[in-house]
Structures are given as C-alpha cells and as structure tokens.
Amino acid sequence: MAKQQFDYSCGAASLVSVLTHYYGVATDELEIVDRIGLKEAFSMADLARVADEYGFKPVGLALDYETLMRFRRPVIVYLDYWDDGHFSVLRAIDRYGVWLADPAWGNTRMRRERFEKFWRTRDNPETPGRVLVLLPRHETEVSLNDAFLTPPENGSGIALPHTVGY
C-alpha cells in the first residue's frame, strides 16, 4: 500500500495502491502527481483521467453500502473526514465494516457505521457514497494480486498502525 507524501496527495497514493499493489503496474506517487499537475486538491475526475492514461477504464459510481459489498476488486472511496475530503482504498468489506488501505493511516479497519458516516457524501439516500473503480481494458495485460483483497490480520507481518472505530 502506498503512503501519501504530501498533505494533498491521498488520491495519488490511493491510485498507486490500486495500480501497483493490485494490478501490478509499476508507478509511484510522484509520477501520478506529475501527471495530474501540482494543485491543492485532486478530484475523482483527475484520478480517472490518469487511470485512463495507464490503460484502465475508470468508472465513477454512486452507490449504497449493500451494493459496495458485492465488489470483488479494490475501489477508491471518497470520504469526508470532518469537512475535509480524503481518498482511500477499500480492500475488503463485510456487513460489519471495512478494511482500508489508507494512504495516511496505513491498513485500517473501520466499523460500518463509522465508515458510512464519512462515506455518505451525497444527499441521495439510495446512492449516498462515491467510488472509483478501475477496470483493465485487457485482462491479459495485468497481473491481479488477490492477496490485496484479503483483510490483513494482526500477527500476519502486515503492519496495522491503528484501528479506526473498532
């Protein structure tokens, strides 16, 4: 998982996490920031444009938690932490909570209620949250790392710096 190097680069680091650690595409945060251009904040549209440059079909979706549980690949989620936008990578999800590869906090678990509080960034109760899904244009050109989707466990050798809301 990629850690963000700048206050504003959570989106770039999240994109690196999905591209590099799930799809096996070599890139780094500085390359993503360079492609987007230096600015105070990145949008989901910025991330989608860069994902397209890497040969992926970016799909932005608004959906509910139940639908999100059906995904079997990592997605970039947009969260609103105390009125400050933040991107993170959803690694795994169940009816009780989520496992995030968060560019600021590291591998983190969060209870469903707390996640939904931050993820509900839309006024529509039927589709309250936003995600960015990266679909490979040619499945044969990527190397999927399904271990990225496995929730890390304490003692597994994967650092869990802290747990949020558990």
N, C-alpha and C positions, 0 to 999 in steps of 0.2 A: 504494500500500500504506500502511496506517495504522500509525504508530509508537505504541507504548504510552507514556502519560504518567506512569503510576504503576507501582510495583513489582508490583502485583497485577492489573493490567488487561490482561494479554496476551489473555485471552479476549474482552474487549470490543473491543480493537483488531483481533483476528482477525475477529470478526463484522463490524466496519466494513469491513475489506478486502474481504470477500466481497460484502456488500450494496452497497457504493458502487462499488468498482472492477470488479466483475464484472457485477452485476445493474443498476447504475445507480440505486440507491436512495440518495437523499441522507440521510446521518446522520453522526454523529460519535461519538467515544469517550465524551465526557461524557454524551451523550444515552443511550447504551447503559448506562453505569454508573448513571445516574439511574433507568433502568427496572429494572435488576437490584436496585439498592439498595446502599449502601456496606457492604462487608464485606471481610474479609481475603483471601478467595479466591472465585473463581467456579467453578461446576460446569458440566459439559456440559448438565445439565438447565436451569440458568439461561440459558445461551445459546440453548437450544432454545425456551424459553418466550418470550424476546424476539424470536427469529426468527419465531415464530408471530404475535406482535403486529404484525410488519411484513408479514404476509400470506404467509409462506412455510411450507411443510410441512417441519419439521425431522425428519430421520431419523438416529438414532444407530445405528451399526453396529459390530460387532466382526468383523474380517476379517484375512486374511493379505496379504502384500505382492503376491503374484501377482494376487489379486482387486483390490487397490488400483490396480494398473496399468491396469485396464480403465476406470477413471473418466475421463470427458471433461469434468469441471467441477471447479472448486476445492472442496476439502473442508477442514474444520477438523480438524486432528490433535491428539491429546493425547499429549504427550511427558513422559517422566520424566527430567529432567536432574539427575543426581546427587541423587536423592531429593527433588527439588523439581518439582512439577507445572508444566507450561507448555503453552499453546496456540499453535499456529502454523497457517499456511495452506499446504497443498500446492498448488502451482501446476502442476507438471509432474513426471512420473516416467518412468523407463525401468528396464531391468533392472540398470543400474549405479548409479543413485542418484536423488535427488530435488532439486527446486528449491522452496525455501520462500520465502514472503513472511512473514518472521518479524517480529513486532511489536517485538522487542528488538534484533535483529541486522540487519534490513533484508533485501534479496534475497540469499539464501544457497543455495549448492549443498552437498549432503552426500552422501557415498558411501553406498551401500545398507547396508553392514554397520553403519556408524555410526548411520544413521537407525533401522535395525531395533533396535539396542541400546537407543535411547531410546524408541522407539515401542512396543516389546513390554511393555505394562503389564498384561497379563493372563496368568494361568497356563496358559491353554489354548493348546497349540501349533498347533492348527488355525485359531484366530482370535485371534492374540496382540495385535493393535492395535485402537485405537478411533478412530473418525472421526465427525464430524457433517456430514451432507450437507443442504444447503438446496435444496429443490425449490420452484419457484414454483407457486402454486396455479393461476395463469392465465398461461400462457406469453406471451400477447399484452400483458401489463401490464409486462413487464420488457424491458430493452434489454441483451442479452448482449454483453459485451466479450471476444471470443475472444482478443484480444491478451494478456489477463491470463494465459492459459494457456501462452503462449509463453515458454520459458525466456529470461531476459534474458542478453545476451551482453556481454562487455567491449567497450567502444567504441561501444555502442549508444545511449549517452546515459542509460541507466538505471544508477544507482549500485549497485555491488556492494561494500559496505563490507569484506567479507572472505569467505573461503570456509571452511566448516567441514568438516574432514576430507577435503579433496580434495588 
